[in-house]
């Protein structure tokens, strides 16, 4: 069930893509998601090309199924990372923080599917024109760096304007969100926050526990005054950020405070002074589960929900 | 004239009431407070209007509205 156009294009069983979360989305997580029938993604983030290469090789050793790499276009190593991804002939590339236009030709040449993350209708149309295979439409509900519009409003608008598959992201964690995304015109979903709490995910246990304990209003937007807002779970660091912003700190000062803080939370497990990026859906993540169970739960939940909704047909 | 047409498109895209003070040296981002997504919309509207292709590598080089006009003139 739920065999969409996206499954065909990416050669995957379920139209579920795991978000390319810097530091979090390593080979272990990506391979586990791909093994479970979704599409796992290794996040390149700001990592040097050698690190990305090792992760790709590790993932290849763990799974024969397709997986992808998320390239952060503002990375100081972006050119070298693109070289590695091409050399390793990675099946799928997702891109964030900009426009992948100038690399598109190289990926297409080797048959790598290119899926940019887009925050607006115009950019989605431009990416389609440039030859993107699909787009990820990410609403502001997502964790990490975010745009302004919500998933609810952005997905249908983009879906109406382009003919390549649309992947909904931001605020999706279960079968209901999955089915809602398909209703909005998406051909699949990208899920980040729930996969943070996957058994196979290597993030520090403190980070996982903080996501599990999070309540509905805990994932707040930080550093809005810099023009690069980030959604994170409330802690000591977010208080510092908001105090600085209130005191009129410069963009440079605020950005400086953020340096290295994601690593501090993910690797060191310092969830008070680190940046615990997570989406608004965090409070719906209740337990640590293997990727296979997460995907199964989402698909089964969507089937159930489809049955519930089909009752309305009887009223005709 | 081409310049006026380009300014008109920019005014419409950014929702500016008054475009009379826009000059060739005006910068979209620095002077008109457009963000990168506004810029994409403007470039695409200009492509549609004048039937030109503006690759991203070229668009990135534009420093002001005069540069956009020059590009359209040369490639129309």
HADDOCK unambig.tbl for C-alpha pairs under 7 A between the chains (distance, minus, plus):
assign (segid A and resid 101 and name CA) (segid B and resid 56 and name CA) 6.53 0.50 0.50
assign (segid A and resid 102 and name CA) (segid B and resid 57 and name CA) 6.98 0.50 0.50
assign (segid A and resid 122 and name CA) (segid B and resid 40 and name CA) 6.62 0.50 0.50
assign (segid A and resid 122 and name CA) (segid B and resid 41 and name CA) 5.62 0.50 0.50
assign (segid A and resid 123 and name CA) (segid B and resid 40 and name CA) 6.52 0.50 0.50
